[in-house]
Amino acid sequence: MLLVVFLVVAGICLVLRFTSNSPVSYDNPQDRFKYGSTGGEIDSGIPYSVWKALPELFPEYLPGKGYASLGFLYEEGKDLPIGVSMRRVQGVDRVFFNCAICHAGSYRKAPSDAPQYVVGMPSNTVDLRGFYEFLFNAAKSEKFNPGLILAEIKRQGIHEDLLNRTILRYYAIFAMQNSLVGRSDRLSFIMSEPEFGPGRIDTFNPAKALLNFRMCKAPDSEKIGVADFPSIWNQRQREGMQLHWDGNNTSVDERNRSAAFGTGAYPPTLDRDYLRWAEGWLLDAKPPKYPYSIDQGRAARGAQIYATLCAECHGKNGQEFHAGEAKLGTVTPIEYIGTDRSRLDSYTYDLAANQNLIYAGYGEERFSHFRKTYGYANMPLDGIWLRAPYLHNGSVANMRELLEPAAKRVKVFYRGNDVYDPDNLGFVYNVPDQGDHKFFRYDTIVPGNGNRGHEGRAYGTDLIPADKDALIEYLKTF
């Protein structure tokens, strides 16, 4: 009888353990956005203990110390960086990305200041491609084996119970290695592209690979689709606009589910409660006010210039804008805007058709709004002071540069610095390193990095210097 009772209790415990699926919860909305789970840990997650062990075991594949050397942002007192969530699945604490990995950043007034973290702004320091390269290189190393990884976990004092240690030793680490090697092979065409640098990602080419496109057969014009992370404030006011850089979708809900797909949350594993909460919170989320002084007289003059040159495409100002307002939220043809077309050409009709099959079988969640376009979307400029570098590919270092003809714009600059440059409305771009941290050298000659376009009388590049100063001053109010 005791044996039967023991077996029944043990069976119940194992069932509960291997069917467990619970994210870490947060009461503070900011924390919930920064650390809440989209569900990506279920299929794509890394065991927390392994996550902690990898930087110590494979420092040769990192540019510096730990994940922070890849630009990951750590708040004081937090064990995981912003944009990394934790969920207990089948008795194992797993971690992976959430929305904030791409949509939270930082700024500082001086190099010695503590960073100010801002949710909703584009991630300006995180090098996601560098992170994946780190994982892929580690997985192909002979050091990626259960003995060394478990020894490092023990050295760090991370407790895993006997069952978890057994699973890690005989299954999970091998499974993770196989998965990473397979993913590396599938994404090898991206790893042969030029380096992205921080604050940028190729959004849709990985989707082609996951949808089994034969990328080895794709024309070269489709293989480079690198673009900056966008800001995501004021989503209510964006309803009905053409979204993404090329305006390929007009549904905020679909755009959000598509973004969750990028965090590893697929239709069966998507945490819909979290996504609904995040969607609701972002509807009216606002950018922070510009933290420096503003010359109100000069800004008033700039408002007149903005109304004449910019309002038709970018809205009345940084607070009052809505779909249907002149050209705001519509696509300007590439022949007119003239910016680098690589991101536009990377998104194809075939990809749009396949994306519209995602969530098939999930009723109203099925995608149906993806379309191929032939230009780039005119976006609102809310919080524009935090959205440098500018243009869709981040090829123009700051606003002052954007108001110059392409021939006069800086050809080589450095990305990843979060020290702010209020005079030019952007981040410090002309220093290659700070202490032990090296910034990314961005070269506009590299394919996909072109800084041409958005120039001429209609775009303000012909303004006299005093008018450019006034326009920049006004944009600080956004």
C-alpha positions as CSV (number, residue, x, y, z in Angstrom):
1,M,0.0,0.0,0.0
2,L,2.8,2.4,0.9
3,L,4.5,1.6,-2.4
4,V,1.2,2.3,-4.3
5,V,0.7,5.6,-2.5
6,F,4.3,6.6,-3.2
7,L,4.0,5.8,-6.9
8,V,0.7,7.7,-7.2
9,V,2.2,10.7,-5.4
10,A,5.3,10.6,-7.4
11,G,3.3,10.3,-10.6
12,I,1.2,13.3,-9.7
13,C,4.3,15.3,-8.9
14,L,5.9,14.4,-12.2
15,V,2.7,15.2,-14.2
16,L,2.5,18.6,-12.4
17,R,6.2,19.2,-13.0
18,F,6.2,18.3,-16.7
19,T,3.0,20.2,-17.5
20,S,4.1,23.3,-15.6
21,N,4.2,26.6,-17.6
22,S,4.3,29.8,-15.5
23,P,6.0,33.1,-16.3
24,V,7.6,35.3,-13.6
25,S,5.0,38.0,-12.9
26,Y,5.5,41.8,-12.3
27,D,3.1,44.3,-10.8
28,N,4.9,47.4,-12.1
29,P,3.9,48.1,-15.7
30,Q,7.4,49.2,-16.7
31,D,8.9,46.1,-15.2
32,R,6.2,43.9,-16.9
33,F,7.1,45.4,-20.3
34,K,10.8,45.0,-19.7
35,Y,10.8,41.5,-18.2
36,G,7.4,39.9,-18.9
37,S,7.1,36.8,-21.1
38,T,5.6,36.6,-24.6
39,G,5.9,32.8,-24.4
40,G,9.1,32.5,-26.4
41,E,10.8,30.5,-23.6
42,I,8.5,27.5,-24.3
43,D,10.1,26.6,-27.6
44,S,13.1,28.8,-27.9
45,G,14.1,29.3,-24.3
46,I,17.6,28.7,-22.8
47,P,17.8,27.1,-19.3
48,Y,18.6,30.0,-16.9
49,S,21.6,28.1,-15.5
50,V,23.0,27.5,-19.0
51,W,22.4,31.2,-19.9
52,K,24.5,32.2,-16.9
53,A,27.2,29.7,-17.6
54,L,27.8,30.4,-21.3
55,P,29.6,33.8,-21.0
56,E,32.0,32.4,-18.5
57,L,32.8,29.3,-20.6
58,F,33.1,31.1,-23.9
59,P,34.5,34.6,-23.3
60,E,36.5,34.3,-26.5
61,Y,33.3,34.7,-28.6
62,L,32.3,37.9,-26.8
63,P,33.7,41.4,-27.4
64,G,34.1,41.9,-23.6
65,K,32.8,40.9,-20.3
66,G,29.5,39.1,-20.4
67,Y,26.3,39.9,-22.2
68,A,26.8,43.6,-21.3
69,S,29.6,43.7,-23.8
70,L,26.9,43.1,-26.5
71,G,25.0,46.2,-25.3
72,F,22.5,44.4,-23.1
73,L,21.2,46.7,-20.4
74,Y,21.3,45.7,-16.8
75,E,19.3,47.7,-14.2
76,E,20.8,47.8,-10.7
77,G,19.5,44.9,-8.6
78,K,18.3,42.9,-11.7
79,D,19.8,39.5,-12.5
80,L,18.6,39.5,-16.2
81,P,19.1,42.3,-18.7
82,I,16.1,44.4,-20.0
83,G,14.3,42.4,-22.7
84,V,15.0,39.0,-21.3
85,S,12.1,37.2,-19.5
86,M,11.9,34.1,-17.4
87,R,9.3,31.3,-17.4
88,R,9.3,28.0,-15.6
89,V,8.5,25.3,-18.1
90,Q,8.4,21.6,-17.2
91,G,10.2,22.4,-14.0
92,V,13.1,24.2,-15.6
93,D,13.6,28.0,-15.4
94,R,14.0,29.1,-19.0
95,V,14.9,32.6,-20.4
96,F,14.5,34.3,-23.7
97,F,13.7,37.6,-25.3
98,N,10.6,39.7,-25.1
99,C,9.5,43.0,-26.8
100,A,11.8,45.2,-24.8
101,I,15.0,43.6,-26.3
102,C,14.2,45.7,-29.4
103,H,12.1,48.5,-27.9
104,A,13.9,49.7,-24.8
105,G,17.1,51.8,-24.8
106,S,19.1,54.2,-22.7
107,Y,20.6,57.7,-22.7
108,R,23.1,59.6,-20.6
109,K,24.0,63.3,-20.3
110,A,27.7,62.5,-19.8
111,P,29.8,59.3,-19.9
112,S,30.1,59.3,-16.1
113,D,26.4,59.5,-15.6
114,A,24.2,56.5,-14.8
115,P,22.0,55.5,-17.8
116,Q,18.4,56.5,-18.0
117,Y,16.3,53.5,-19.3
118,V,13.4,54.3,-21.6
119,V,10.8,51.8,-22.7
120,G,9.3,52.2,-26.1
121,M,12.4,53.9,-27.7
122,P,14.5,51.9,-30.2
123,S,17.1,49.7,-28.6
124,N,20.3,51.7,-29.3
125,T,22.9,49.5,-27.7
126,V,22.0,45.8,-28.1
127,D,23.8,43.8,-30.8
128,L,21.4,41.0,-31.5
129,R,23.3,39.6,-34.4
130,G,26.4,39.5,-32.1
131,F,24.4,37.6,-29.6
132,Y,23.4,34.9,-32.1
133,E,26.9,34.7,-33.4
134,F,28.0,34.1,-29.8
135,L,25.5,31.3,-29.4
136,F,26.3,29.7,-32.7
137,N,30.0,29.7,-32.1
138,A,29.7,28.4,-28.6
139,A,27.5,25.5,-29.9
140,K,30.1,24.5,-32.4
141,S,32.9,24.4,-29.8
142,E,34.1,21.2,-28.2
143,K,33.7,22.9,-24.9
144,F,29.9,22.9,-25.3
145,N,29.4,19.7,-23.4
146,P,27.4,18.7,-20.3
147,G,30.4,18.1,-18.1
148,L,31.9,21.6,-18.5
149,I,28.6,23.4,-18.5
150,L,27.3,21.7,-15.3
151,A,30.6,22.3,-13.6
152,E,30.3,26.0,-14.4
153,I,26.7,26.1,-13.1
154,K,27.9,24.5,-9.9
155,R,30.9,26.9,-9.6
156,Q,28.4,29.8,-9.8
157,G,26.3,28.4,-7.0
158,I,23.2,28.0,-9.2
159,H,21.0,25.2,-7.7
160,E,19.5,22.7,-10.1
161,D,17.7,19.7,-8.5
162,L,18.8,16.1,-9.3
163,L,16.1,15.7,-12.0
164,N,17.1,18.9,-13.7
165,R,20.8,18.0,-13.5
166,T,20.0,14.6,-15.0
167,I,18.0,16.1,-17.8
168,L,20.7,18.7,-18.6
169,R,23.4,16.1,-18.6
170,Y,21.8,13.5,-20.8
171,Y,19.3,15.5,-22.9
172,A,18.8,19.2,-22.7
173,I,22.4,20.4,-23.4
174,F,22.7,18.1,-26.4
175,A,19.3,19.2,-27.7
176,M,20.2,22.8,-27.3
177,Q,23.5,22.3,-29.2
178,N,21.7,20.5,-32.0
179,S,19.1,23.2,-32.3
180,L,21.7,26.0,-32.4
181,V,23.8,24.2,-35.0
182,G,20.7,23.6,-37.1
183,R,19.6,27.2,-36.7
184,S,23.1,28.4,-37.6
185,D,23.1,26.4,-40.8
186,R,19.6,27.7,-41.7
187,L,20.7,31.4,-41.1
188,S,24.2,31.1,-42.6
189,F,23.2,33.4,-45.5
190,I,22.6,36.2,-42.9
191,M,25.9,35.5,-41.1
192,S,27.7,36.1,-44.4
193,E,26.2,39.6,-44.7
194,P,28.1,42.6,-43.4
195,E,27.9,43.2,-39.7
196,F,24.7,44.9,-38.4
197,G,26.0,46.6,-35.3
198,P,23.8,47.6,-32.3
199,G,20.3,48.8,-32.7
200,R,19.7,47.0,-36.0
201,I,18.3,43.7,-37.2
202,D,17.3,42.0,-40.4
203,T,13.6,41.4,-39.5
204,F,12.2,39.5,-42.4
205,N,15.0,37.4,-44.0
206,P,15.1,35.1,-40.9
207,A,11.3,34.6,-41.4
208,K,12.0,33.4,-45.0
209,A,14.4,30.8,-43.6
210,L,12.0,29.6,-41.0
211,L,9.3,29.4,-43.7
212,N,11.7,27.2,-45.7
213,F,12.6,29.6,-48.4
214,R,15.7,28.4,-50.3
215,M,17.8,31.4,-49.6
216,C,20.7,30.0,-51.5
217,K,18.6,30.6,-54.6
218,A,17.5,34.1,-53.7
219,P,18.9,37.0,-55.7
220,D,21.5,39.1,-53.9
221,S,19.1,42.1,-53.9
222,E,16.8,40.3,-51.4
223,K,19.5,39.1,-49.0
224,I,20.2,42.3,-47.1
225,G,17.3,43.8,-45.2
226,V,18.9,45.4,-42.2
227,A,17.0,48.2,-40.5
228,D,16.9,50.0,-37.2
229,F,14.5,49.1,-34.4
230,P,11.6,51.5,-34.4
231,S,9.9,53.3,-31.5
232,I,6.5,52.0,-30.4
233,W,4.8,54.8,-28.4
234,N,1.3,56.1,-29.1
235,Q,0.0,52.9,-30.8
236,R,-3.6,54.1,-30.6
237,Q,-2.8,57.0,-32.9
238,R,-1.1,54.7,-35.3
239,E,-4.2,52.6,-36.0
240,G,-4.9,52.5,-39.7
241,M,-1.4,53.7,-40.7
242,Q,0.9,51.7,-42.9
243,L,3.3,50.1,-40.4
244,H,6.8,48.7,-40.5
245,W,9.5,50.7,-42.3
246,D,8.0,49.9,-45.7
247,G,4.4,50.1,-44.7
248,N,3.7,46.4,-45.4
249,N,0.9,46.0,-42.8
250,T,-1.9,48.3,-41.6
251,S,-3.0,46.3,-38.5
252,V,-1.4,47.1,-35.2
253,D,-2.6,43.7,-33.8
254,E,-1.0,41.8,-36.6
255,R,2.2,43.8,-36.3
256,N,2.3,42.9,-32.6
257,R,1.8,39.2,-33.1
258,S,4.4,39.3,-35.9
259,A,6.9,41.0,-33.5
260,A,6.1,38.3,-30.9
261,F,7.0,35.8,-33.5
262,G,10.5,37.3,-33.5
263,T,10.8,36.6,-29.8
264,G,10.2,32.9,-30.4
265,A,6.5,33.0,-29.5
266,Y,4.7,31.0,-32.1
267,P,0.9,30.5,-32.5
268,P,0.7,27.6,-30.0
269,T,3.0,29.1,-27.4
270,L,2.1,32.8,-27.6
271,D,1.3,34.2,-24.1
272,R,-1.9,36.0,-25.2
273,D,-2.6,37.5,-21.8
274,Y,0.8,39.2,-21.8
275,L,0.4,40.4,-25.4
276,R,-3.1,41.8,-24.8
277,W,-1.7,43.6,-21.7
278,A,1.3,45.0,-23.7
279,E,-0.9,46.1,-26.5
280,G,-3.3,47.9,-24.2
281,W,-0.4,49.6,-22.3
282,L,1.3,50.7,-25.5
283,L,-1.9,52.3,-27.0
284,D,-1.3,55.5,-25.0
285,A,2.4,55.1,-23.8
286,K,4.2,58.4,-24.3
287,P,7.9,59.2,-24.9
288,P,9.7,61.1,-22.2
289,K,10.1,64.9,-22.5
290,Y,13.3,66.2,-23.8
291,P,15.5,66.6,-20.7
292,Y,17.6,69.6,-21.8
293,S,16.6,73.3,-22.1
294,I,14.8,74.5,-25.2
295,D,15.0,77.9,-26.7
296,Q,11.3,78.6,-27.0
297,G,11.7,81.6,-29.3
298,R,13.9,79.6,-31.7
299,A,11.5,76.6,-31.4
300,A,8.5,78.9,-32.4
301,R,10.3,79.8,-35.5
302,G,11.1,76.2,-36.2
303,A,7.4,75.3,-35.8
304,Q,6.6,77.5,-38.8
305,I,9.3,75.8,-40.9
306,Y,8.1,72.3,-39.8
307,A,4.5,73.2,-40.7
308,T,5.7,74.2,-44.2
309,L,8.1,71.4,-44.9
310,C,7.4,68.4,-42.7
311,A,3.8,68.3,-41.3
312,E,2.3,66.9,-44.5
313,C,4.2,63.7,-44.2
314,H,4.9,63.5,-40.5
315,G,1.9,65.0,-38.7
316,K,1.0,68.2,-37.1
317,N,3.6,67.7,-34.3
318,G,4.9,65.0,-31.9
319,Q,1.7,64.8,-30.0
320,E,-1.2,65.6,-32.3
321,F,-1.2,63.2,-35.3
322,H,-3.6,60.5,-36.6
323,A,-4.1,58.3,-39.6
324,G,-5.6,60.0,-42.6
325,E,-3.7,63.2,-41.9
326,A,-2.4,64.2,-45.4
327,K,0.4,61.8,-46.3
328,L,1.1,60.6,-42.7
329,G,1.2,56.8,-42.4
330,T,1.3,56.3,-46.1
331,V,4.1,55.0,-48.3
332,T,6.2,57.4,-50.4
333,P,7.6,55.7,-53.5
334,I,11.3,54.8,-53.4
335,E,11.8,56.9,-56.6
336,Y,10.8,60.0,-54.7
337,I,12.2,59.4,-51.2
338,G,15.5,58.1,-52.7
339,T,16.8,56.3,-49.6
340,D,18.7,53.0,-49.6
341,R,16.3,50.4,-51.1
342,S,17.8,47.2,-49.6
343,R,15.3,46.8,-46.8
344,L,12.5,47.4,-49.3
345,D,13.7,44.9,-51.8
346,S,14.3,42.2,-49.2
347,Y,10.6,42.1,-48.4
348,T,9.0,40.2,-51.3
349,Y,5.5,39.4,-52.6
350,D,6.2,35.7,-51.9
351,L,7.0,36.4,-48.3
352,A,3.8,38.5,-47.8
353,A,1.8,35.6,-49.2
354,N,3.4,33.1,-46.9
355,Q,3.1,35.4,-43.8
356,N,-0.6,35.6,-44.4
357,L,-0.8,31.9,-43.8
358,I,0.6,32.3,-40.3
359,Y,-2.0,31.7,-37.6
360,A,-4.1,29.8,-40.0
361,G,-6.5,27.7,-37.9
362,Y,-6.5,30.4,-35.2
363,G,-9.7,32.2,-36.3
364,E,-9.5,36.0,-36.3
365,E,-5.8,35.8,-35.4
366,R,-4.8,34.7,-38.9
367,F,-2.6,37.3,-40.6
368,S,-4.3,38.9,-43.6
369,H,-2.9,42.4,-43.9
370,F,0.7,41.8,-45.1
371,R,1.3,43.4,-48.5
372,K,4.3,44.2,-50.8
373,T,4.9,47.9,-51.2
374,Y,7.2,50.0,-53.3
375,G,8.6,52.6,-50.9
376,Y,8.9,53.7,-47.3
377,A,6.2,54.8,-44.9
378,N,6.0,58.4,-43.6
379,M,6.1,58.0,-39.8
380,P,5.0,60.2,-36.9
381,L,7.9,61.8,-35.1
382,D,6.9,61.4,-31.5
383,G,10.0,61.2,-29.3
384,I,12.2,61.8,-32.3
385,W,15.0,63.0,-30.1
386,L,15.5,59.4,-28.9
387,R,15.3,57.8,-32.3
388,A,18.7,58.6,-33.7
389,P,20.5,57.5,-35.9
390,Y,18.0,58.4,-38.6
391,L,16.4,56.9,-41.8
392,H,15.2,53.4,-41.8
393,N,18.7,51.9,-41.7
394,G,20.1,54.2,-39.2
395,S,22.6,55.6,-41.7
396,V,22.5,59.3,-40.7
397,A,24.1,59.9,-37.3
398,N,21.9,62.8,-36.1
399,M,19.2,65.3,-37.1
400,R,21.7,68.0,-38.1
401,E,23.3,65.5,-40.5
402,L,19.8,64.6,-41.9
403,L,19.3,68.3,-42.8
404,E,22.4,68.1,-45.0
405,P,22.6,66.8,-48.6
406,A,23.8,63.2,-48.7
407,A,27.1,64.3,-50.2
408,K,27.9,66.3,-47.0
409,R,26.7,63.7,-44.5
410,V,29.2,61.8,-42.4
411,K,30.3,58.7,-44.3
412,V,31.7,56.7,-41.3
413,F,30.6,57.1,-37.7
414,Y,30.2,55.0,-34.5
415,R,27.0,53.5,-33.2
416,G,26.1,52.1,-29.8
417,N,27.1,55.1,-27.6
418,D,24.2,56.2,-25.4
419,V,25.8,59.5,-24.4
420,Y,23.4,62.2,-25.8
421,D,24.4,65.1,-28.1
422,P,21.8,67.8,-27.6
423,D,23.4,70.2,-30.1
424,N,22.9,67.8,-33.0
425,L,19.8,65.9,-31.7
426,G,21.3,62.4,-31.6
427,F,23.9,60.4,-29.8
428,V,27.6,61.0,-29.7
429,Y,28.9,59.4,-32.9
430,N,32.5,60.4,-33.3
431,V,34.3,58.4,-30.6
432,P,35.3,54.7,-31.3
433,D,35.3,53.5,-27.7
434,Q,34.7,54.4,-24.1
435,G,36.8,52.6,-21.5
436,D,36.8,48.9,-22.4
437,H,33.7,49.2,-24.6
438,K,34.2,49.6,-28.3
439,F,31.5,51.1,-30.5
440,F,30.5,49.8,-33.9
441,R,32.0,51.4,-36.9
442,Y,29.2,52.2,-39.3
443,D,30.4,52.6,-42.9
444,T,27.8,54.0,-45.4
445,I,29.6,52.4,-48.3
446,V,28.6,48.9,-47.1
447,P,25.6,47.4,-48.9
448,G,22.4,48.2,-47.1
449,N,24.0,51.1,-45.2
450,G,23.6,53.9,-47.8
451,N,22.8,57.3,-46.4
452,R,21.4,59.0,-49.5
453,G,17.8,60.2,-49.9
454,H,15.4,62.4,-47.9
455,E,17.1,65.5,-49.4
456,G,16.3,68.5,-51.5
457,R,14.1,71.6,-50.9
458,A,11.1,69.5,-49.7
459,Y,13.2,67.9,-47.0
460,G,14.9,70.9,-45.6
461,T,18.4,70.2,-46.8
462,D,18.4,73.6,-48.7
463,L,17.6,75.6,-45.6
464,I,20.0,78.3,-44.3
465,P,21.8,77.3,-41.1
466,A,19.7,79.5,-38.9
467,D,16.5,77.8,-40.1
468,K,18.0,74.4,-39.6
469,D,18.8,75.4,-36.0
470,A,15.3,76.5,-35.5
471,L,13.8,73.3,-36.9
472,I,16.0,71.2,-34.7
473,E,15.0,73.2,-31.7
474,Y,11.3,72.6,-32.5
475,L,11.8,68.9,-32.9
476,K,13.1,68.8,-29.3
477,T,9.5,69.5,-28.2
478,F,8.3,66.3,-29.7
